[in-house]
Amino acid sequence: MPRTLVEIDRDSEEPLYRQVRNAVEHGIAVGTYDPDHPLPSSRELAKELGVSRNTINLAYQELIAEGFVESHERSGLFINREMRPHSARELDAPSAERGIEWSRRIRTFADRELPHLEKQADWHRYPYPFPAGQIDVAAFPARSWSRCLREALFHPHVFASLQDSVGSDDPMLVEMIRKHLLPSRGIQASPEEILITVGSQQGIDLLARALLGPGQRVGVEDPGYLDARHIFLRADAGVTGFPVDGAGVRLPESLHGVDLVYLTPSHQHPTNATLHIGRRRQLLWLAARSGTIVVEDDYDSEFRYQGSPTPALKALDTAGDVVYLGTFSKFLSPGLRLGYLVGPPELVRELRLARRYVNRHPSGQLQRALALLISSGEYQRAMRRYRNRLMRKWSLVCAAVRTQFPWQPGPFPPGGVSLWVSGPPELDGVRLVELAAQRGVLVERGDIFFLADPPPRNHFRIGFAATPVAAIDPGLRILGEVARQLGS
Ligand SMILES: Cc1ncc(COP(=O)(O)O)c(C=O)c1O
């Protein structure tokens, strides 16, 4: 007789038969029972456990009805082989029946060779964290946000928050973006031209689904935003890099053969260079001549620390060729996953449909809470406070980098939430990042943003939005020491 390993607890409120049934089911799941031997008879088990045979019969009947146990005529009860754990079943299955070979069935995507932008999940545990793409949680307007989340659940907001909106967006949020956010970027748009997205990443993905396919070509900045490159390649489009200098992306003489250009004009990702006005005009002119769609990712234009912010490229676009992407990831938070897209109504209609079959719509409650935050003015106040905080950190980081490194880095563009640091050509920035991490300083390697193979290794990125002010000087002093140690 196999060991039953059934234990019952007489003080439990759970009926005894149920306890027996659950224990046998568990035994089957973990492979306790031999499928070639009968289970203990109800008489044996009742005796062993000191309960009535009825209790055991009831447990067995339920297990039979649910398919865990089978009754074999004149031989007794046996466990159903199919219910055993995978590891046990594989032993007696012929190889052809070993189940699906998932690695052969999953589609191979064209971005498989591309590195991923790895985000260190425990970045906040580093004594000197300089992660890119994270926020200062202490600056998040938590009280006003919780008030808005609560308010969104009551009349007159509750339907917008909780209903299935299928393909539509919260009209109040669309209105707030239209009236309070876009004008500061010089953009005028009607509600039909706006789509709310789950972060700007969804905007890029929807555009790739609707506009790209095999044989099409996307122009990207080099170095540039890696996640966007992944999305374009996964849509089977080809990618061509345009080099970047201190005035942003350097354009080719013609954009013929380029179906779409994706770029970050306000603060080029990852260098933070602002696209020069002359190049902006040249880009729109070239794009109009070749019928190239321009996608402007305006992910952190709010953070400009000197001079006035440049208007969006979309603000110069009279032809309607530019699709604009905005996000609430840099302010308020990347965890909320909210962004928006502005484009011609015909395109927005199609993207809305595409979004509907991916995730229907972004969370109604989050959309309404954000609309309430903007309409109360608290969004704008919190943003000003956050910008001042970031401006201070930016100055501290620039000053520390200039004094601590064995070479003269910079100049640094007066905006963004990170610093792109270029070392002398012989600097091994990847090694620098590894050695710095061993001393508690988290910065980001720069080689992965380049298209070249092998890419240059003498750049790295220092994010500062999430860094505590007190960690800036000591952290960058250590980074400077590591750079000296590497002999740069
Ligand atoms: C260039 C660029 N675009 C967009 C985003 C934001 O993406 P999302 O809005 O999906 O969080 C980031 C964030 O790191 C970024 O670097």
The ligand as an SDF file (V2000), in Angstrom:
LIG
                    3D

 16 16  0  0  0  0  0  0  0  0999 V2000
   12.9200   58.4880  -25.4750 C   0  0  0  0  0  0  0  0  0  0  0  0
   11.8590   58.0700  -24.5230 C   0  0  0  0  0  0  0  0  0  0  0  0
   10.5990   58.0910  -24.9270 N   0  0  0  0  0  0  0  0  0  0  0  0
    9.6130   57.7480  -24.0840 C   0  0  0  0  0  0  0  0  0  0  0  0
    9.8730   57.3540  -22.7990 C   0  0  0  0  0  0  0  0  0  0  0  0
    8.7570   57.0760  -21.8550 C   0  0  0  0  0  0  0  0  0  0  0  0
    8.0840   55.9700  -22.2100 O   0  0  0  0  0  0  0  0  0  0  0  0
    6.6790   55.7100  -21.5060 P   0  0  0  0  0  0  0  0  0  0  0  0
    5.8620   56.9400  -21.6940 O   0  0  0  0  0  0  0  0  0  0  0  0
    6.1540   54.5410  -22.2310 O   0  0  0  0  0  0  0  0  0  0  0  0
    6.9590   55.4450  -20.0730 O   0  0  0  0  0  0  0  0  0  0  0  0
   11.1640   57.2760  -22.3560 C   0  0  0  0  0  0  0  0  0  0  0  0
   11.4370   56.7860  -21.0170 C   0  0  0  0  0  0  0  0  0  0  0  0
   12.4960   56.4270  -20.6200 O   0  0  0  0  0  0  0  0  0  0  0  0
   12.1910   57.6520  -23.2330 C   0  0  0  0  0  0  0  0  0  0  0  0
   13.4480   57.6180  -22.8290 O   0  0  0  0  0  0  0  0  0  0  0  0
  1  2  1  0
  2  3  1  0
  2 15  2  0
  3  4  2  0
  4  5  1  0
  5  6  1  0
  5 12  2  0
  6  7  1  0
  7  8  1  0
  8  9  2  0
  8 10  1  0
  8 11  1  0
 12 13  1  0
 12 15  1  0
 13 14  2  0
 15 16  1  0
M  END
$$$$
